[in-house]
Amino acid sequence: MTEKTINIAEENSNSYKKLSIQISLNGLSFCIADTILNKVVLSDTLFFKTESTPYLVLKELKSLFEKHSVLKKKFSDVLVIHKNNLFSLVPKTLFDENELANYLKFNTKILANDNIVYDEVENQDVISVYVPFTNINNYIFENFGEFEFKHSSTAVLQTLLQQKASSKTICYVHVSDREMELVVLHQKKVLLYNQFPYRTKEDFLYYILFTFEQLQLDVESVKLKLFGKIEEGDELFEICYNYIKKVSVFLPKNNTYSFEEGTQDSIDLTMLN
C-alpha cells in the first residue's frame, strides 16, 4: 500500500463512528467515538513490559481485535497514529518531497525498501517526515479499506495548537510508559518537538532540563505543562517540581467529544484530533 487513503464502504453498521488506533513499540491503544453524539463510547490501552518489534506489535493488535469484536466492524473514519522515532521535522521552506530519505538518514536507521511518507502540520511551517509501520498499515487496509494515518508528532502538535494561545513560551511534555514527547511553543509557533526514551525519573528530568538549556529557557519563569500518563504527586512530577518553578499537570481541552464519567483521564486525547 502506497497511498495514504483508499475507499471505505459507505454502508456499514458503524457508519457514524470513528476508530482511532495508536501504535508504538511500547504499547497499543484505541478509542471509538460516536460522531453523532460526539461521545467516546469505547477505549482500551495495552502497555508492553518491554519494547517490542513491529512483527510482535501486529500480533498484539490482532489479539486486541479478537478481544473487542466491535473492532471488526466497518467505521466511517479510521485513523492510525504511528508513534516511533523514525521521523524528522523539516521546515516547509526547505522541504522537497523528492528528498524524503535524506531528511531521515542522518539521525534514523532506514532501509532501502522503507516506505517514507510525510504529514503537513496545519497552519505551521513544519513537515513531519517519517517511516510508518507498514505491516500495521497493510493489516488495517485489509480490514477497513480506506483509512488515514499520521505520525504522533503531527497528532501531538495538532492537539496543543488547538489549545488557547499564550503570549509566552510554554514547554509541554506528553508522558507515556518509557517515552516522552517534548514540545516547546511560543505564541502557537513550534520551537521544538522531539521524542526521548526514559527509564528513570532522572532520565525524564535530564531531557527537560537539557531542552531548557539549549533553548535558553528560564526555569524560574517558563511554564512546564505535563500531560498523559502523569499525576500531581507522582515521582516524575515531584522531581520536575524540585528544579522548575512553574510545573503543572495539563489536560488538553477537547471541544468535540464528551466522555463517560471517569474515562477521560485514561484516553490519550491526541488520538481524537
FENMO-V520641 format. One record per run of one state. SS is the DSSP state (~ for helix, > for strand, _ for the rest). FROM is the first residue (numbers start at 1). LEN is the number of residues. Records with the same first field share a line. If there is no record, write none. Layout:
SS: FROM-LEN, FROM-LEN
//
This chain:
_: 1-16, 25-2, 35-4, 48-6, 68-1, 73-4, 84-3, 95-2, 105-11, 121-5, 132-2, 145-3, 162-7, 177-2, 187-2, 198-3, 215-8, 229-6, 242-5, 250-8, 259-5, 267-2, 273-1
>: 17-8, 27-8, 39-9, 77-7, 87-5, 116-5, 126-6, 148-4, 169-8, 179-8, 189-9, 223-6, 247-3, 258-1
~: 54-14, 69-4, 92-3, 97-8, 134-11, 152-10, 201-14, 235-7, 264-3, 269-4
//
